[in-house]
Amino acid sequence: MTDHKTAPYAILALRVTTGALFLFHGLVKLFVFTPAGTAGFFESIGLPGVLGYLTMLVEIAGGLALILGIKARLVSLALVPVLLGAAWFGHGSSGFNWSNPNGGWEYPVMWAIVQAALAALGDGPYALSPSKRT
């Protein structure tokens, strides 16, 4: 049975936590790896370098949108393919365990499932643009 008093706050916790993690990952790409370094990494694994820039932008903007509750359902859905791409291209050859060298694929897949669930759940409380209820 769903506790309708606390469930919205669980959604808020998921939205803010995943938003903060996306923001952090995007800012690491921006300030630590640098945009050129991120693009170079994408090229080194056989992807177009422009996807590095796009991924960085999506992580930063998506993270901020989730934290603030701006179109959280849509943002969460948009982040699912980014995460599945990270699992496939960035971690797929590393095996299942996150402690393997270069990390495992299960962590970004778990994140993708969390984002899909968040898209299904809605924005939760304190969202700047709450979803319309039907």
N, C-alpha and C positions, 0 to 999 in steps of 0.2 A: 504494500500500500504506500502511496506517495504522501509524504507529509507536506501539505500545501503551504504551511507556514515557513518551513525551512528550505524547501526545494529552490525557491527563487534565489536565496543567498548562496546555495551551492552553485547555481549557474553563474552568479556574480563572481564567486571565487574561481571557477574555471575560466571565465572570460578574462579576468584581470591577471591571473597567473600565466595563462598561455600568452596573453598579450605582452606581458613583461618579458617572457622568454623570447618571443619573436623579436621584440624591440632590441633586447640584448644581443641576440645573434646577428641582427642586421647592423647594429652599431659596431660590433666586433669586425664584421666585414668591411665597414666604412673606415674605422679608425686604426685597427690593428693590421688587418691583411691589406688594406687600402683597396679602392675600387679597381685599380689596375691589377693588383695581386689577385683579387677575387676573380676577375675576368680571366687572368692567366691560369688560375686553377681550373676553371670551367673548361678552358681550351685544352688543358693537359689531360682531362678525362674524356675528351672527344666531343664536347659540347661547344656551341658558339659562345664566344666571350661575352656577347651582349646579354646572355642569360644570367651571367654573374651580376651585372649591373641591375637587371630586372629583379632578380631574386633579392638583392640587397634592398631595393626600393620597396618591394612587396613586404618584406619582413619588417622594415621600419614603419611604413605606413599602416600595414595590417596590425602590427603590434599596438600602435597608438590608437587605431580605430577600436580594437578590442578593449583596451583599457578604458577608453571613454564611452564605449557602447554606441558607436556609430556604425549602423548597418552590420551588426555583429553576425547575423545569420549569413548574409552575403559574403562578408569577409572570411568567415570560417570556411564556407564552401570554397572560396577562391584559394585558401591556403592548403586545402587537401591535396591538389595536384603538385604543389610545391614540395610538400612533405613526401609524397610518393616518389617524386623525382629524386629527392635527397636519398631516400631509401634505396632506390634502384641504381642510380649513378654514383652516389657518394659513398654508400655503405654496403651495397649489395654483395660485393666480393669479399667483405670482411666477416661474413658469417652472421650468426644470430646474436651473439653475446656483445653487449655494449662495451665490455672491458677488453675486447679483442683490439689489436692494433687498427687504427682508423675507425673504431666504433662498429657496432653491429647494426643490422638493418631494422631490428625490432623497435628501437627507440623512435625513429621517424614514422614508422608504421603505426605505433601506438599513438603518437601525436596526431597523425592523420585521422585515426578513429575518434580521438577526443574532439577534434575539430568538427568532424561529421556529426557527432553527438551534440555538440554545442549548437551547431546549425539547426538541428532538429528541436532542441530545447527552447531556443529563443534567446533574447537579450538579457533577461533577468532584470533585477532592479537597478536603479541609478544609471540607466542608459540614456545617452543624449538623443538617440533616435530609436525609440523602442519599436519593435515589430508590430504591425497591425494584427490584431487578433481576429480570426474569422469564426 
